[in-house]
Every structure is written in structure tokens, then in C-alpha cells.
């Protein structure tokens, strides 16, 4: 599980966690097709976040590591 604000920072959509609230008030962010403005929204593996033309898909370490030998 990751929070929306953390994901936006990790994906370099915002530079710092303190910018997330202001960003969400200005820029439309969609989670699984629904508008979301809560920086604390919990995201789970399989969730899709759209910001402008960018699409972010939440995965888990287990899913990412499954293909490695």
C-alpha cells in the first residue's frame, strides 16, 4: 500500500511532499477513473493513477520480483 502523495513524489510528479496538497487542488488526478483530491488516499497494487497524459500503475514488490530469477 502507498498513499497518493507518496506515489506522486516517487514518480517525480511533485518535488516534495509539501507540494502535494496544492498540486491536487490545481491539477486533476484520477484514481481508477474517479477524480481524487486526497493526498492520503491509499493505493493498492493494480490501481491506476492518471495525471495529465501520464498513467501510473501501482505494483507490489512481490509482483515485480516474480519475473526475476
Long-range contacts (C-beta under 8 A, 24 or more apart in sequence): 1-42, 1-43, 1-44, 2-42, 2-43, 2-58, 3-39, 3-40, 3-41, 3-42, 3-43, 4-29, 4-31, 4-36, 4-38, 4-39, 4-40, 4-41, 4-42, 4-43, 4-49, 5-39, 5-40, 7-43, 7-49, 7-56, 7-58, 8-39, 8-49, 8-51, 11-54, 11-56, 13-51, 13-54, 27-51, 27-52
